[in-house]
Amino acid sequence: MVMLQKIKTHSAKVASALKPAMPLFLSLFMALLFIQLFSPMSFSMGAIQVEARASVQLQGETVFAVPPFGEVKASTHWTPLRITLSLSGLDLPKLEQAVTTAQDREDFVQNISAEWPRQVWTFTLWLLFLATLGGLFAHFLIRAFSHNYNHDHAHDHEGRDIASAHVSRLQTGKLRWRPVISCILAGFLGSAVLIATTAATYNRKAFERPRYVGVLQAAPWIINFIDRGLDHIDEVGRKLEVISRNLTTVFESMDGVDSVSAGNVDLRVLHVSDLHNNPAGLDFVLEVAENFGADLIIDTGDMTDYGTALEASLSERLAKLEIPYLFVPGNHDSEEVVRYLRRLRPVTVLDGKEVRIKGLSICGVGDPASKKEDLVAAQEDYQAQDQLLAGAMRERERPPDILAVHSKQSIVSVEGLVPLILTGHSHRATVRQNGETVIVDAGTTGAAGIRMLQNEEAVPYSVALLHFQYRDPEDESAGMRLTAVDAIRIHELRGSLMLERHVLAEP
């Protein structure tokens, strides 16, 4: 009993000694809580939009997040503070303009370097402001709690006079500034020490040994690619541009193609697919469309990799087109991407929709995965779409001239019911005929995107150029027929070009 009494007495003394410091601890806690909850701040540096966030955790680290690809982390400082910088947006036209030449890129980097310290100071001041608010909130929290506590324990004998005096002060409504300032200073100074220690111990060289999360776990090959510089991308774009400008001359010089030479073609349709975020691939599309005089472009999907609006912003350059761009969503194109594309002037999204352009009736149906939140469709979904399309085609008096889908899985039962089917998804450019149906797979116009660098076997850039003639030149209402398909594959990594012309006999 004596020992128990001593423990109680000692505990009471410790509690009494710590009691004056409790408001300070609470103020620091609330300051950190405010930082945890309200720290996100967005700012722009040229064409780049970044969101900065600070949060408390056991291990201090800096995180660069690139949604949806993942994160790059490094243990950069000693303090229990996580600093997260997330790429929230890109102004691609502005970025493209900023990095057109080597001098532009150098100026761009210098501008970012000059702007960065100012944004760091702005974010630091924002954190200190939040810490101040947290300390102030802690004071009012203490006031409210003390009022309720003393009111509920008005009959306790111990400390009764002090409680009564305190309640009296509260009831007068007067605010004592000393406790207010103490709480504010506790939150402010505690957070300032945390931030200052973070800055003092910050080691940028820690990113020489980074950790990767998500898709960026494959980052070593990405970094090697980046180390080669933007000049490589420029080189790819220049090569594709030169090739596309000379393709017409090459084809016209080929033997046996007079029947579908430029003078006998009434309509050219450029079929592209599976760009997968590759800007060089999009450059290729624009160049081929211009140099061959394409009348319209049909894209059978997979503009993006992960279905985010950030990726979809790559398509902004399509606004330059003066010809229609028909898009069928692929299994990597979310509803968010589709919404983004709909707002571009030349783009028409075909998803269960039929349009008539320059005498051609064109029907398109999006991939079943594009309507799912996780962009994953089961085999049963494709089978159901296949049966639905086959049934719809059989019921029609006259099928559309072109049916565009993303995957061959959706047209197993449709072959033979439509004159021409355009697909993608496989990343293998093919032209084949099944009965009265021609099936054209454009392959991957974006060379499978940046993932091509992971493949041991190079993936080519590929497009298909479709040539149409009027069945009766004197009666356009008789419709058109497909006379030839030009399959174009460019192995950029091998430095090779393959041209195939498939001439189709009139039925």
C-alpha positions as MATLAB code, in Angstrom:
seq = 'MVMLQKIKTHSAKVASALKPAMPLFLSLFMALLFIQLFSPMSFSMGAIQVEARASVQLQGETVFAVPPFGEVKASTHWTPLRITLSLSGLDLPKLEQAVTTAQDREDFVQNISAEWPRQVWTFTLWLLFLATLGGLFAHFLIRAFSHNYNHDHAHDHEGRDIASAHVSRLQTGKLRWRPVISCILAGFLGSAVLIATTAATYNRKAFERPRYVGVLQAAPWIINFIDRGLDHIDEVGRKLEVISRNLTTVFESMDGVDSVSAGNVDLRVLHVSDLHNNPAGLDFVLEVAENFGADLIIDTGDMTDYGTALEASLSERLAKLEIPYLFVPGNHDSEEVVRYLRRLRPVTVLDGKEVRIKGLSICGVGDPASKKEDLVAAQEDYQAQDQLLAGAMRERERPPDILAVHSKQSIVSVEGLVPLILTGHSHRATVRQNGETVIVDAGTTGAAGIRMLQNEEAVPYSVALLHFQYRDPEDESAGMRLTAVDAIRIHELRGSLMLERHVLAEP';
ca = [
       0.000    0.000    0.000;
       2.867    2.343    0.869;
       4.535    1.615   -2.463;
       1.259    2.222   -4.338;
       0.805    5.496   -2.522;
       4.349    6.574   -3.499;
       3.666    5.756   -7.144;
       0.458    7.815   -7.097;
       2.251   10.693   -5.414;
       5.096   10.567   -7.943;
       2.650   10.407  -10.870;
       0.774   13.389   -9.502;
       4.019   15.365   -9.243;
       4.998   14.463  -12.820;
       1.548   15.427  -14.095;
       1.708   18.674  -12.163;
       5.153   19.440  -13.595;
       4.061   18.677  -17.148;
       0.733   20.499  -16.938;
       2.125   23.953  -17.851;
       3.791   22.444  -20.929;
       0.701   20.621  -22.194;
      -0.677   23.654  -24.084;
       2.676   23.961  -25.848;
       2.693   20.286  -26.845;
      -0.883   20.571  -28.052;
      -0.007   23.685  -30.044;
       2.874   21.891  -31.766;
       0.656   18.878  -32.446;
      -2.058   21.048  -33.991;
       0.524   22.934  -36.051;
       1.790   19.664  -37.530;
      -1.782   18.457  -38.033;
      -2.656   21.601  -39.975;
       0.425   21.069  -42.144;
      -0.568   17.443  -42.661;
      -4.113   18.327  -43.726;
      -3.802   21.621  -45.576;
      -0.245   21.789  -46.951;
      -0.945   20.976  -50.657;
      -0.101   24.003  -52.765;
      -0.078   24.207  -56.568;
       2.198   26.409  -58.596;
       3.389   26.730  -62.198;
       6.876   26.896  -63.596;
       6.566   27.692  -67.261;
       4.706   24.847  -68.934;
       4.827   22.611  -65.847;
       2.232   22.543  -63.068;
       3.370   21.069  -59.755;
       1.606   20.299  -56.472;
       3.770   20.425  -53.342;
       2.762   18.677  -50.133;
       4.377   18.116  -46.719;
       3.428   15.404  -44.237;
       4.848   13.967  -41.033;
       6.189   10.429  -41.039;
       8.941    8.488  -39.307;
      11.448    8.602  -42.144;
      12.360   11.860  -43.826;
      12.267   11.672  -47.609;
      11.540   13.585  -50.779;
       9.142   12.092  -53.317;
       8.683   13.031  -56.965;
       5.313   11.681  -58.104;
       4.400   11.351  -61.771;
       0.790   10.133  -61.876;
      -0.065    7.518  -62.972;
       3.412    6.117  -63.571;
       4.593    6.045  -59.974;
       7.057    7.744  -57.644;
      10.770    8.348  -57.251;
      11.880    8.537  -53.614;
      15.091    9.350  -51.758;
      16.019    9.713  -48.074;
      17.212   13.290  -48.357;
      17.043   14.585  -44.746;
      17.002   13.561  -41.096;
      13.746   15.089  -39.944;
      10.445   13.139  -39.874;
       9.031   15.084  -42.808;
       7.939   13.770  -46.203;
       8.065   16.312  -49.037;
       6.048   15.306  -52.092;
       6.190   17.056  -55.454;
       3.557   15.811  -57.898;
       3.353   16.615  -61.580;
      -0.229   17.826  -61.886;
      -0.267   19.175  -65.415;
       1.642   19.975  -68.587;
       0.955   22.683  -71.115;
       2.224   20.676  -74.090;
       2.003   23.404  -76.745;
       3.890   25.751  -74.443;
       6.416   23.040  -73.553;
       6.905   22.170  -77.216;
       7.553   25.810  -77.991;
       9.978   26.068  -75.065;
      12.174   23.139  -76.157;
      12.184   23.555  -79.932;
      15.938   24.088  -80.160;
      18.927   23.322  -77.979;
      19.140   26.989  -76.974;
      15.450   26.999  -76.083;
      15.951   23.925  -73.907;
      18.906   25.531  -72.163;
      16.867   28.673  -71.495;
      13.967   26.526  -70.284;
      16.169   24.732  -67.747;
      17.685   28.023  -66.595;
      14.233   29.546  -66.098;
      13.135   26.550  -64.057;
      16.314   26.764  -61.962;
      15.730   30.470  -61.339;
      12.045   30.009  -60.509;
      12.488   27.021  -58.210;
      14.018   28.841  -55.147;
      11.158   31.359  -55.155;
       8.580   28.565  -55.119;
      10.447   26.823  -52.280;
      10.300   30.000  -50.190;
       6.613   30.469  -51.023;
       5.856   26.912  -49.918;
       7.904   27.358  -46.724;
       5.990   30.513  -45.789;
       2.736   28.677  -46.472;
       3.745   25.894  -44.064;
       4.667   28.419  -41.367;
       1.336   30.172  -41.861;
      -0.466   26.845  -41.397;
       1.596   26.165  -38.264;
       0.556   29.558  -36.883;
      -3.099   28.783  -37.529;
      -2.637   25.383  -35.870;
      -1.213   27.013  -32.742;
      -4.073   29.510  -32.633;
      -6.600   26.705  -33.050;
      -4.926   24.845  -30.175;
      -5.454   27.859  -27.890;
      -9.181   28.035  -28.626;
      -9.406   24.281  -28.207;
      -7.818   24.596  -24.745;
     -10.186   27.438  -23.843;
     -13.234   25.457  -24.866;
     -12.062   22.314  -23.069;
     -11.149   24.199  -19.894;
     -14.530   25.873  -19.818;
     -16.409   22.591  -20.185;
     -14.153   20.762  -17.771;
     -14.396   23.341  -15.003;
     -18.128   23.664  -15.484;
     -18.599   19.888  -15.167;
     -16.382   19.693  -12.080;
     -17.630   22.735  -10.235;
     -18.219   20.596   -7.123;
     -14.655   19.270   -6.892;
     -12.827   20.623   -3.848;
      -9.275   20.448   -5.196;
      -8.429   23.584   -7.143;
     -11.944   24.916   -6.686;
     -10.905   28.522   -6.181;
      -8.646   28.465   -9.247;
     -11.374   26.891  -11.351;
     -13.882   29.458  -10.212;
     -11.533   32.280  -11.084;
     -10.819   30.758  -14.478;
     -14.504   30.274  -15.228;
     -15.119   33.840  -14.184;
     -12.515   35.076  -16.649;
     -14.017   32.981  -19.422;
     -17.465   34.299  -18.670;
     -16.299   37.862  -18.979;
     -15.356   37.021  -22.555;
     -11.954   38.691  -22.265;
      -9.120   37.105  -24.202;
      -5.765   36.977  -22.438;
      -3.089   37.560  -25.072;
      -0.225   35.841  -23.288;
      -1.641   32.307  -23.674;
      -2.612   33.109  -27.273;
       0.882   34.261  -28.152;
       2.396   31.277  -26.322;
       0.350   28.799  -28.366;
       1.056   30.589  -31.647;
       4.779   30.752  -30.935;
       4.866   27.094  -29.911;
       3.313   26.032  -33.221;
       5.316   28.493  -35.307;
       8.723   27.947  -33.684;
       8.336   24.169  -33.477;
       7.507   23.969  -37.184;
      10.217   26.491  -38.054;
      12.818   24.358  -36.283;
      11.545   21.283  -38.152;
      11.736   23.049  -41.525;
      15.125   24.623  -40.776;
      16.573   21.272  -39.717;
      15.200   19.710  -42.882;
      16.934   22.367  -44.973;
      20.180   22.080  -43.004;
      20.381   18.313  -43.392;
      19.040   18.135  -46.958;
      21.214   16.057  -49.261;
      20.374   16.303  -52.959;
      22.909   13.600  -53.766;
      20.552   11.088  -52.147;
      18.790   10.940  -55.518;
      21.858    9.189  -56.873;
      20.439    6.158  -55.010;
      16.682    6.562  -55.511;
      13.859    4.119  -54.822;
      11.104    3.579  -57.375;
       7.431    2.787  -56.881;
       4.888    1.692  -59.494;
       5.655    1.564  -63.188;
       8.793    3.587  -62.527;
      10.363    0.494  -61.007;
      11.601    0.027  -64.560;
      13.198    3.479  -64.282;
      16.860    2.606  -64.976;
      16.173    2.189  -68.689;
      14.017    5.340  -68.659;
      16.861    7.304  -67.072;
      19.296    5.992  -69.679;
      16.841    7.141  -72.310;
      16.551   10.591  -70.716;
      20.339   10.834  -70.388;
      20.529   10.590  -74.167;
      18.713   13.917  -74.142;
      15.818   15.391  -76.034;
      18.005   15.459  -79.132;
      17.164   11.774  -79.655;
      13.444   12.526  -79.776;
      14.150   15.394  -82.152;
      16.170   13.041  -84.331;
      13.326   10.506  -84.428;
      10.859   13.231  -85.332;
      13.130   14.547  -88.105;
      13.644   11.060  -89.545;
       9.933   10.339  -89.605;
       9.232   13.735  -91.138;
      11.746   13.198  -93.956;
      10.505    9.672  -94.600;
       6.871   10.729  -94.751;
       7.679   13.506  -97.215;
       9.368   11.076  -99.577;
       6.925    8.197  -99.363;
       4.706    9.533 -102.132;
       7.659    9.698 -104.514;
       8.706    6.174 -103.565;
       5.267    4.714 -104.227;
       4.819    6.534 -107.511;
       8.111    5.076 -108.721;
       7.127    1.503 -107.889;
       6.224   -0.785 -110.783;
       2.658   -1.899 -111.206;
       0.956    0.772 -109.163;
      -0.370    2.958 -111.937;
      -3.870    1.718 -111.314;
      -3.966    3.435 -107.980;
      -1.649    6.352 -108.612;
      -2.474    9.776 -107.239;
      -4.623   10.683 -110.224;
      -6.999    7.731 -109.802;
      -7.643    7.991 -106.080;
     -10.856    9.741 -105.084;
     -10.373    9.425 -101.319;
      -7.477    8.649  -98.981;
      -8.041    7.465  -95.431;
      -5.117    7.319  -93.007;
      -5.554    4.516  -90.477;
      -3.548    4.882  -87.254;
      -3.678    3.053  -83.948;
      -1.947    2.552  -80.589;
      -0.029    5.829  -80.291;
       0.607    5.156  -76.591;
       1.727    8.681  -75.654;
       4.508    8.815  -78.246;
       4.944   12.420  -79.487;
       7.145   11.272  -82.393;
       4.311    8.980  -83.481;
       1.871   11.873  -83.445;
       4.321   13.930  -85.507;
       4.410   11.053  -87.976;
       0.603   11.040  -88.229;
       0.448   14.773  -88.928;
       3.226   14.605  -91.538;
       1.812   11.611  -93.412;
      -1.670   13.132  -93.400;
      -0.357   16.377  -94.879;
       2.099   14.943  -97.409;
      -0.272   12.283  -98.758;
      -3.291   14.568  -98.796;
      -5.358   12.330  -96.532;
      -9.029   13.245  -96.519;
      -9.654   11.851  -93.041;
      -7.930    9.919  -90.265;
      -9.357    6.942  -88.396;
      -7.695    6.074  -85.078;
      -8.598    2.672  -83.624;
      -7.585    3.493  -80.084;
      -4.992    3.425  -77.320;
      -4.047    7.071  -77.524;
      -2.762    6.729  -73.929;
      -1.270    4.104  -71.612;
      -3.099    4.681  -68.316;
      -6.167    6.634  -69.312;
      -5.387    9.944  -67.561;
      -6.203   13.460  -68.731;
      -2.518   14.334  -68.360;
      -1.679   11.774  -71.041;
      -4.598   12.858  -73.194;
      -3.136   16.368  -73.341;
      -0.680   14.970  -75.900;
      -3.565   15.051  -78.369;
      -3.815   18.862  -78.210;
      -1.837   19.038  -81.452;
      -4.694   17.340  -83.270;
      -6.429   20.705  -83.104;
      -4.121   21.790  -85.959;
      -5.734   19.312  -88.340;
      -7.965   20.592  -91.111;
      -9.445   17.150  -91.789;
     -11.767   14.953  -89.670;
     -10.176   12.710  -87.043;
     -12.366    9.756  -86.061;
     -11.414    8.082  -82.795;
     -12.466    4.698  -81.420;
     -11.551    4.230  -77.703;
      -9.116    1.404  -76.980;
      -8.551   -0.621  -73.835;
      -6.131    2.054  -72.530;
      -8.480    4.989  -73.153;
     -10.675    5.843  -70.180;
     -13.856    7.898  -70.192;
     -11.726   10.804  -68.952;
      -9.575   10.559  -72.089;
     -12.677   10.345  -74.286;
     -14.117   13.495  -72.681;
     -10.836   15.289  -73.311;
     -10.770   14.274  -76.976;
     -14.391   15.276  -77.590;
     -13.563   18.915  -76.971;
     -10.982   19.025  -79.791;
     -12.480   20.561  -82.924;
     -11.526   17.968  -85.582;
     -12.112   14.909  -83.377;
     -15.264   12.798  -83.513;
     -15.458    9.919  -81.042;
     -17.086    6.844  -82.565;
     -18.497    4.632  -79.854;
     -21.647    2.982  -81.116;
     -21.986    5.854  -83.568;
     -22.074    6.010  -87.369;
     -21.018    8.983  -89.474;
     -20.928    9.666  -93.191;
     -17.901   11.524  -94.500;
     -17.128   12.193  -98.164;
     -19.400    9.392  -99.324;
     -18.174    6.771  -96.818;
     -20.387    5.426  -94.044;
     -18.167    4.660  -91.030;
     -19.263    2.917  -87.845;
     -17.087    2.651  -84.733;
     -17.428    0.833  -81.429;
     -15.148    1.399  -78.426;
     -13.331   -1.381  -76.620;
     -15.326   -2.886  -73.708;
     -12.442   -2.071  -71.348;
     -12.734    1.665  -72.089;
     -16.033    1.748  -70.215;
     -14.626    0.126  -67.071;
     -12.985    2.041  -64.257;
      -9.947   -0.269  -64.142;
      -9.718   -0.498  -67.970;
      -9.870   -4.294  -67.823;
     -12.415   -6.361  -69.756;
     -13.051  -10.082  -69.520;
     -13.125  -12.412  -72.506;
     -16.887  -12.631  -72.074;
     -17.143   -8.877  -72.660;
     -15.452   -9.203  -76.056;
     -17.576  -12.203  -76.990;
     -20.730  -10.273  -76.105;
     -19.606   -7.285  -78.184;
     -18.756   -9.588  -81.089;
     -22.210  -11.187  -81.055;
     -23.912   -7.800  -80.690;
     -22.041   -6.376  -83.690;
     -22.677   -9.460  -85.803;
     -26.381   -9.302  -85.024;
     -26.551   -5.592  -85.833;
     -24.760   -6.086  -89.168;
     -27.070   -8.941  -90.201;
     -30.146   -6.822  -89.478;
     -28.982   -3.961  -91.687;
     -30.157   -3.700  -95.255;
     -26.737   -2.342  -96.176;
     -23.652   -2.590  -93.933;
     -21.413    0.416  -93.300;
     -18.464    0.838  -95.645;
     -16.062    0.711  -92.699;
     -16.347   -0.792  -89.219;
     -13.673    0.432  -86.796;
     -12.921   -1.406  -83.545;
      -9.872   -1.659  -81.340;
      -9.381   -5.401  -80.956;
      -9.872   -8.351  -83.312;
     -11.626  -10.096  -80.444;
     -14.639   -7.887  -81.138;
     -15.108   -8.909  -84.799;
     -14.667  -12.701  -84.890;
     -18.251  -13.224  -86.088;
     -18.421   -9.982  -88.063;
     -15.937  -10.960  -90.761;
     -17.806  -11.509  -94.000;
     -20.589   -9.114  -93.026;
     -18.773   -5.801  -93.614;
     -16.589   -4.747  -96.579;
     -13.776   -3.272  -94.463;
     -12.810   -3.652  -90.814;
     -10.110   -1.517  -89.172;
      -8.468   -2.722  -85.941;
      -5.403   -2.230  -83.751;
      -4.303   -3.552  -80.353;
      -1.967   -6.299  -81.600;
       0.927   -3.915  -82.439;
       1.419   -5.968  -85.616;
       0.523   -4.294  -88.897;
      -1.354   -6.701  -91.193;
      -3.652   -6.645  -94.193;
      -5.709   -9.741  -94.916;
      -8.919  -10.699  -96.666;
     -11.617  -13.103  -95.487;
     -14.229  -13.603  -98.149;
     -15.656  -10.193  -98.990;
     -14.152   -8.532  -95.905;
     -10.759   -6.806  -95.821;
      -9.269   -6.577  -92.325;
      -6.588   -3.926  -91.794;
      -4.572   -3.701  -88.584;
      -2.521   -0.481  -88.448;
      -0.126   -1.986  -85.898;
       1.218    0.667  -83.527;
       1.704    4.179  -84.873;
       3.525    5.107  -81.678;
       5.918    2.121  -81.840;
       4.291    0.828  -78.621;
       5.187    4.096  -76.867;
       8.151    4.491  -74.555;
       7.821    0.815  -73.698;
       9.539    0.042  -76.997;
      12.831    0.628  -75.183;
      12.097   -2.405  -72.986;
      11.617   -4.753  -75.923;
      14.512   -6.822  -77.140;
      12.894   -6.814  -80.565;
      12.293   -3.354  -81.988;
       8.666   -2.374  -82.576;
       8.129   -0.328  -85.751;
       6.110    2.819  -86.233;
       3.282    1.823  -88.559;
       0.294    3.309  -90.374;
      -1.980    2.185  -93.182;
      -3.046    4.416  -96.041;
      -6.311    3.334  -97.660;
      -7.139    4.291 -101.249;
     -10.775    4.513 -102.359;
     -12.351    5.065 -105.784;
     -15.945    5.740 -106.752;
     -17.641    2.642 -108.094;
     -19.186    4.815 -110.772;
     -17.347    8.098 -111.379;
     -20.498    9.560 -112.895;
     -22.730    8.486 -109.990;
     -21.224    9.153 -106.574;
     -24.318    7.742 -104.893;
     -23.157    4.289 -106.027;
     -20.593    4.464 -103.240;
     -16.874    3.766 -103.025;
     -14.680    0.720 -103.066;
     -11.293    0.075 -101.500;
      -8.689   -0.311 -104.257;
      -5.398   -0.503 -102.320;
      -3.852   -0.447  -98.878;
      -0.360    0.924  -98.291;
       1.203   -0.587  -95.164;
       4.073    1.565  -93.925;
       6.469    0.346  -91.214;
       9.486    2.271  -89.960;
      11.996    0.535  -87.688;
      13.588    3.650  -86.223;
      15.987    1.738  -83.981;
      17.168   -0.369  -86.939;
      17.067    2.500  -89.394;
      14.935    0.515  -91.861;
      11.761    1.225  -93.814;
       9.266   -1.299  -95.192;
       6.627   -0.364  -97.755;
       3.914   -2.775  -98.864;
       1.144   -2.043 -101.288;
      -1.824   -4.415 -101.290;
      -3.834   -3.960 -104.457;
      -7.370   -5.269 -104.167;
      -9.207   -6.645 -107.167;
     -12.645   -5.285 -107.912;
     -15.311   -7.796 -106.830;
];
